[in-house]
Amino acid sequence: MKIGKAIQDAMNDQIHKELESAYGYLAMSAYFSNHNYPGAASWMRIQSKEEVGHATKFIDFMEDRGGTVVFRALSAPPVEFVSPLAAFEAAVEQEGLVSSSIYRLYELAAREKDYAAQALLQWFITEQVEEEKASRQIVDTLRLIGANTSGLYMFDRELGRRGQGG
């Protein structure tokens, strides 16, 4: 069954949100790289790639259902933060916004009785729980570390292990 217009429009909005998230994480990666936090830069780069993957999952779904994908211009993300903590707090906020958007999209799919969209969105709901948890845990750790430069150094190394089995 062809995708309905309301779901198509909402998924196009979600694709845009996922790509804006990816763009934001790339900017955070550059910030961390410029401030000599290679582990956090790598973590954010991987996060950006995941967000592109999320957008692609929506694009594939829409194409499979005969929908039309529409791309819009991306807004320039912030490129400076007052601290590593502030950057990761922005990531937590971003993940919360994406989660809220996914929930609204799921509610629409339920109202429209689009069961295929609901099945896809169930995967995203589970993924967002993991995304929010990961970024929240980093914020909590950074708050514990505070201004301890040795702690920041060690934690940055820990963040760099993401994607390497760590």
Backbone bond lengths (Angstrom), bond angles and torsions (degrees), N, CA, C in turn:
res aa  C-N    CA-C-N  psi(-1)  N-CA   C-N-CA  omega(-1)  CA-C   N-CA-C  phi
1 M - - - 1.454 - - 1.527 109.05 -
2 K 1.318 115.96 134.55 1.465 122.01 179.62 1.532 110.08 -65.44
3 I 1.313 115.00 144.72 1.465 121.13 -179.82 1.529 110.01 -66.79
4 G 1.324 117.05 139.83 1.457 121.80 178.79 1.524 111.74 -75.30
5 K 1.315 115.81 157.23 1.471 120.98 -176.39 1.527 112.11 -61.20
6 A 1.324 117.78 -42.58 1.471 119.90 -177.91 1.530 110.80 -62.44
7 I 1.337 116.74 -43.27 1.465 120.54 178.76 1.523 109.82 -68.03
8 Q 1.324 116.50 -42.37 1.459 120.19 178.55 1.531 111.03 -57.91
9 D 1.323 117.15 -47.36 1.465 120.69 -179.58 1.529 110.93 -62.97
10 A 1.328 116.08 -43.03 1.468 120.19 -179.64 1.528 110.99 -66.84
11 M 1.316 117.32 -37.12 1.472 119.48 178.13 1.518 111.11 -70.38
12 N 1.323 117.48 -35.00 1.461 119.19 174.10 1.526 110.57 -61.93
13 D 1.326 116.52 -39.82 1.470 119.90 175.30 1.524 110.66 -62.80
14 Q 1.330 116.70 -40.21 1.462 120.32 -179.30 1.527 110.90 -67.94
15 I 1.318 117.09 -39.46 1.467 120.54 176.04 1.525 109.09 -57.41
16 H 1.305 116.20 -44.56 1.465 120.85 179.02 1.527 110.77 -60.87
17 K 1.319 117.22 -44.21 1.468 121.05 179.14 1.527 111.10 -62.84
18 E 1.316 117.20 -41.26 1.468 120.60 179.74 1.531 110.32 -64.82
19 L 1.332 117.03 -41.63 1.462 120.23 179.97 1.530 111.43 -70.78
20 E 1.324 117.18 -35.08 1.466 119.18 175.18 1.524 110.29 -66.09
21 S 1.327 117.19 -36.83 1.461 120.36 175.60 1.519 110.24 -62.46
22 A 1.328 116.21 -44.97 1.468 120.31 179.08 1.524 110.42 -59.16
23 Y 1.309 116.70 -43.80 1.466 122.76 179.58 1.527 110.43 -62.78
24 G 1.325 115.79 -42.52 1.466 120.88 178.14 1.522 111.73 -63.19
25 Y 1.339 116.30 -42.69 1.464 119.36 179.37 1.532 111.19 -67.07
26 L 1.321 117.53 -33.89 1.473 119.34 174.61 1.530 110.73 -63.84
27 A 1.324 116.34 -40.30 1.471 119.79 177.81 1.525 109.98 -64.69
28 M 1.319 117.59 -40.04 1.469 120.58 177.12 1.520 110.42 -64.77
29 S 1.318 116.42 -39.12 1.460 120.37 177.08 1.532 110.24 -59.46
30 A 1.315 116.71 -45.06 1.463 120.56 178.79 1.527 110.94 -63.45
31 Y 1.330 116.85 -40.99 1.468 120.70 176.88 1.528 110.03 -57.61
32 F 1.327 116.65 -50.01 1.463 119.91 -178.85 1.532 111.45 -63.96
33 S 1.303 116.72 -39.65 1.461 120.24 177.92 1.536 111.07 -62.48
34 N 1.316 115.82 -44.06 1.473 121.08 -179.96 1.525 112.87 -65.87
35 H 1.339 116.35 -22.77 1.464 120.55 -179.02 1.527 112.26 -106.44
36 N 1.331 115.90 17.89 1.459 122.98 173.62 1.534 113.57 63.21
37 Y 1.322 115.08 44.79 1.463 122.14 171.45 1.530 107.08 -119.82
38 P 1.314 118.33 75.51 1.471 120.21 -174.26 1.527 113.26 -64.11
39 G 1.313 118.16 -32.07 1.467 120.35 179.23 1.514 111.64 -66.31
40 A 1.327 116.27 -46.99 1.462 120.54 178.81 1.529 110.10 -66.16
41 A 1.336 116.91 -36.55 1.471 120.46 177.40 1.522 110.14 -61.14
42 S 1.316 116.06 -44.46 1.464 120.63 178.80 1.533 110.65 -64.46
43 W 1.330 117.33 -43.09 1.471 122.07 179.45 1.524 109.79 -57.44
44 M 1.339 116.17 -46.38 1.463 120.69 -179.00 1.531 111.57 -68.28
45 R 1.319 117.15 -35.26 1.470 120.26 177.95 1.530 109.86 -63.06
46 I 1.329 115.99 -43.99 1.468 120.32 177.56 1.530 110.06 -63.49
47 Q 1.324 116.72 -40.68 1.461 120.82 178.61 1.525 110.71 -60.98
48 S 1.317 116.14 -41.12 1.461 120.58 178.41 1.531 110.67 -60.37
49 K 1.321 115.95 -44.94 1.467 119.98 179.43 1.530 111.09 -62.12
50 E 1.329 116.73 -37.97 1.470 119.83 177.32 1.524 110.98 -62.09
51 E 1.327 116.59 -40.96 1.466 119.91 -179.43 1.527 110.85 -65.97
52 V 1.323 117.44 -38.84 1.471 120.36 175.27 1.526 108.96 -62.14
53 G 1.331 116.34 -40.41 1.459 120.15 176.44 1.515 112.43 -60.84
54 H 1.329 116.52 -38.13 1.462 120.35 177.49 1.532 110.50 -64.58
55 A 1.328 116.27 -44.74 1.467 119.79 178.27 1.527 110.09 -60.56
56 T 1.320 116.04 -42.09 1.462 120.71 -179.60 1.521 111.21 -63.21
57 K 1.319 116.91 -36.84 1.474 121.10 178.28 1.537 109.97 -61.86
58 F 1.324 116.84 -41.83 1.472 120.29 176.11 1.526 110.89 -66.52
59 I 1.329 116.91 -42.72 1.471 120.66 179.97 1.528 109.95 -60.17
60 D 1.324 117.12 -47.53 1.464 120.83 179.90 1.526 111.07 -59.69
61 F 1.332 115.80 -43.50 1.461 120.84 179.92 1.526 110.36 -60.30
62 M 1.326 116.03 -46.80 1.463 119.45 -178.74 1.523 111.02 -64.46
63 E 1.320 116.90 -41.92 1.461 119.66 178.94 1.530 110.81 -63.91
64 D 1.337 116.91 -40.71 1.464 120.85 178.30 1.520 112.04 -61.97
65 R 1.322 116.73 -27.69 1.465 121.79 -177.38 1.532 112.79 -99.67
66 G 1.332 117.28 9.91 1.462 120.39 177.15 1.514 114.15 77.79
67 G 1.321 116.71 19.49 1.457 120.96 179.23 1.523 112.49 -83.40
68 T 1.300 115.21 169.79 1.461 122.51 177.12 1.515 108.90 -111.32
69 V 1.315 115.55 122.74 1.452 121.11 178.42 1.526 108.29 -89.49
70 V 1.328 115.57 132.14 1.462 121.92 -179.86 1.519 108.26 -121.48
71 F 1.320 116.70 126.44 1.463 121.14 178.48 1.518 109.50 -102.96
72 R 1.328 114.63 138.05 1.461 121.22 177.82 1.520 108.78 -118.90
73 A 1.311 115.44 162.65 1.467 120.67 178.71 1.525 109.95 -63.14
74 L 1.321 114.94 144.03 1.464 121.08 177.13 1.527 109.46 -92.41
75 S 1.312 116.29 143.67 1.459 121.63 175.92 1.522 109.56 -78.31
76 A 1.308 115.90 147.57 1.467 120.03 176.88 1.529 109.14 -68.96
77 P 1.325 117.32 126.18 1.466 120.01 -179.95 1.517 111.23 -81.76
78 P 1.327 117.31 163.15 1.466 119.49 172.85 1.529 109.60 -60.55
79 V 1.318 116.47 145.07 1.469 120.37 -179.32 1.522 112.23 -117.75
80 E 1.313 117.35 -7.48 1.473 122.04 177.47 1.517 109.20 -129.95
81 F 1.311 114.54 146.97 1.452 122.38 178.54 1.521 107.26 -136.68
82 V 1.312 117.10 154.97 1.464 119.58 -177.85 1.520 112.32 -73.78
83 S 1.339 116.34 -18.41 1.466 120.22 -178.76 1.522 109.07 -167.48
84 P 1.335 116.29 164.48 1.467 118.50 172.42 1.535 111.47 -57.04
85 L 1.314 116.55 -39.54 1.458 120.04 178.28 1.527 110.70 -58.25
86 A 1.317 117.51 -45.83 1.465 120.94 -179.36 1.529 111.16 -61.04
87 A 1.322 117.15 -38.06 1.466 120.25 178.65 1.521 110.28 -64.25
88 F 1.330 116.51 -45.05 1.461 118.53 -179.93 1.527 112.05 -71.78
89 E 1.320 118.00 -29.46 1.470 119.85 173.22 1.527 109.95 -63.63
90 A 1.333 116.48 -37.85 1.466 120.35 176.12 1.525 110.39 -64.31
91 A 1.326 116.98 -36.12 1.468 120.87 177.70 1.527 110.77 -65.39
92 V 1.337 116.80 -42.32 1.471 120.47 177.67 1.530 109.74 -60.35
93 E 1.321 116.33 -45.09 1.459 120.66 179.40 1.528 110.83 -61.81
94 Q 1.329 116.63 -42.76 1.459 121.31 179.50 1.530 110.75 -61.36
95 E 1.316 116.80 -44.62 1.464 120.05 179.96 1.528 110.77 -63.71
96 G 1.322 117.61 -36.93 1.460 120.77 176.92 1.515 111.83 -63.49
97 L 1.332 116.53 -40.60 1.464 120.19 178.24 1.524 111.17 -64.94
98 V 1.323 116.37 -41.51 1.465 120.25 178.62 1.529 109.96 -64.81
99 S 1.324 117.00 -42.95 1.469 120.35 178.61 1.527 110.82 -59.05
100 S 1.319 116.84 -46.88 1.471 120.51 179.57 1.523 111.07 -59.15
101 S 1.311 116.54 -39.96 1.455 121.41 179.10 1.529 111.29 -65.79
102 I 1.327 116.62 -41.55 1.471 121.16 177.74 1.535 109.48 -62.30
103 Y 1.330 116.79 -42.87 1.471 119.93 179.92 1.526 110.90 -61.80
104 R 1.339 116.87 -42.90 1.474 120.06 178.64 1.535 110.10 -63.44
105 L 1.323 116.37 -39.51 1.459 120.68 179.05 1.532 110.64 -64.87
106 Y 1.318 116.53 -39.81 1.472 120.51 177.16 1.532 110.60 -63.68
107 E 1.331 116.55 -43.40 1.469 120.32 177.83 1.530 110.82 -59.23
108 L 1.336 116.63 -41.34 1.463 120.88 177.51 1.526 110.47 -63.56
109 A 1.327 116.94 -45.20 1.474 120.78 179.64 1.526 110.54 -60.63
110 A 1.327 116.59 -37.58 1.470 119.83 178.14 1.530 110.45 -66.85
111 R 1.339 116.63 -44.49 1.472 120.15 178.66 1.532 111.34 -61.93
112 E 1.335 115.47 -38.45 1.469 121.08 -177.90 1.528 112.03 -81.82
113 K 1.339 116.57 -4.21 1.467 122.45 -176.51 1.528 111.34 56.55
114 D 1.330 115.83 39.42 1.467 121.89 176.63 1.527 107.20 -94.26
115 Y 1.319 114.92 90.69 1.460 120.97 -173.97 1.523 112.35 -69.43
116 A 1.317 117.20 -33.52 1.468 120.10 177.89 1.530 109.94 -64.67
117 A 1.317 117.12 -43.28 1.467 120.71 178.09 1.525 110.42 -64.11
118 Q 1.334 116.98 -39.84 1.461 120.04 178.46 1.525 111.12 -61.10
119 A 1.329 116.72 -40.61 1.468 120.53 179.25 1.532 110.27 -63.81
120 L 1.318 117.36 -44.45 1.465 121.12 177.27 1.529 110.39 -60.96
121 L 1.309 115.67 -46.68 1.465 120.41 -175.97 1.515 112.89 -67.59
122 Q 1.315 117.11 -25.78 1.469 119.77 175.96 1.527 110.00 -60.74
123 W 1.337 116.50 -39.98 1.465 120.84 176.65 1.537 110.04 -60.72
124 F 1.329 116.24 -44.26 1.459 120.76 -179.03 1.521 112.00 -65.75
125 I 1.323 117.22 -37.16 1.471 120.18 178.82 1.527 109.78 -61.28
126 T 1.324 116.29 -46.26 1.466 120.50 177.67 1.523 111.03 -62.92
127 E 1.311 117.14 -42.31 1.471 122.04 179.31 1.527 110.88 -61.61
128 Q 1.321 117.16 -41.13 1.464 120.17 -178.55 1.522 112.11 -66.41
129 V 1.321 117.68 -33.66 1.466 119.92 175.48 1.530 108.83 -59.16
130 E 1.334 116.46 -45.33 1.466 121.21 179.19 1.528 111.37 -64.91
131 E 1.329 116.82 -43.28 1.475 121.49 -179.01 1.526 111.21 -61.90
132 E 1.333 116.16 -46.84 1.462 119.84 -179.54 1.530 110.59 -64.70
133 K 1.314 116.98 -42.21 1.464 120.82 -180.00 1.523 111.01 -60.68
134 A 1.323 117.16 -47.13 1.467 120.96 -177.43 1.527 111.29 -60.71
135 S 1.321 117.36 -47.68 1.467 119.28 -177.85 1.528 111.40 -70.23
136 R 1.337 117.33 -35.55 1.475 120.70 176.93 1.524 111.04 -63.70
137 Q 1.336 117.27 -41.21 1.460 120.73 179.37 1.530 111.27 -63.23
138 I 1.315 116.86 -37.66 1.463 120.28 177.68 1.522 109.94 -65.29
139 V 1.320 117.42 -44.30 1.466 121.13 177.70 1.523 109.94 -59.60
140 D 1.316 117.04 -45.52 1.466 120.27 179.77 1.524 111.11 -60.18
141 T 1.319 116.98 -42.17 1.469 120.95 179.10 1.522 110.84 -66.07
142 L 1.316 117.07 -43.69 1.472 119.91 178.97 1.531 111.16 -62.77
143 R 1.301 117.29 -35.55 1.473 119.95 176.50 1.525 110.49 -65.59
144 L 1.328 117.11 -38.86 1.464 120.26 176.85 1.527 111.89 -65.06
145 I 1.313 116.09 -40.28 1.464 121.50 -178.30 1.526 110.64 -68.36
146 G 1.327 116.27 -38.63 1.465 120.26 -178.89 1.517 111.18 61.36
147 A 1.331 116.10 -133.42 1.465 121.59 -176.90 1.529 112.49 -92.81
148 N 1.303 118.25 11.05 1.463 122.30 -179.18 1.530 109.01 -69.60
149 T 1.335 116.64 105.81 1.462 120.61 -175.50 1.523 112.66 -65.28
150 S 1.317 117.43 -34.61 1.469 119.50 176.82 1.523 110.24 -65.42
151 G 1.327 116.31 -41.47 1.456 120.64 177.50 1.522 111.57 -62.97
152 L 1.346 116.44 -42.29 1.467 120.33 177.80 1.520 110.85 -62.11
153 Y 1.324 116.59 -42.24 1.459 121.37 179.53 1.533 110.26 -60.57
154 M 1.320 116.24 -48.34 1.466 120.84 -178.65 1.541 111.00 -65.03
155 F 1.311 116.44 -41.38 1.461 119.55 -179.27 1.524 110.78 -68.17
156 D 1.324 117.32 -36.38 1.462 120.42 176.89 1.528 109.85 -61.10
157 R 1.308 116.42 -41.06 1.473 119.69 177.21 1.525 110.42 -62.59
158 E 1.318 116.38 -39.94 1.467 121.20 178.07 1.532 110.71 -62.12
159 L 1.325 116.84 -44.36 1.460 120.50 178.97 1.518 111.10 -61.60
160 G 1.311 117.22 -33.77 1.465 122.02 -179.84 1.512 113.79 -66.89
161 R 1.320 117.10 -15.03 1.465 120.39 179.67 1.540 112.58 -79.21
162 R 1.310 116.95 -10.77 1.468 119.70 178.91 1.535 108.34 -59.34
163 G 1.295 115.31 134.54 1.454 119.85 -179.96 1.518 112.58 87.28
164 Q 1.326 115.49 -4.11 1.462 120.54 179.21 1.519 109.04 -119.06
165 G 1.334 115.85 27.48 1.461 120.47 -178.30 1.520 112.69 85.82
166 G 1.351 118.01 5.70 1.454 120.56 -177.44 1.467 114.25 -120.36
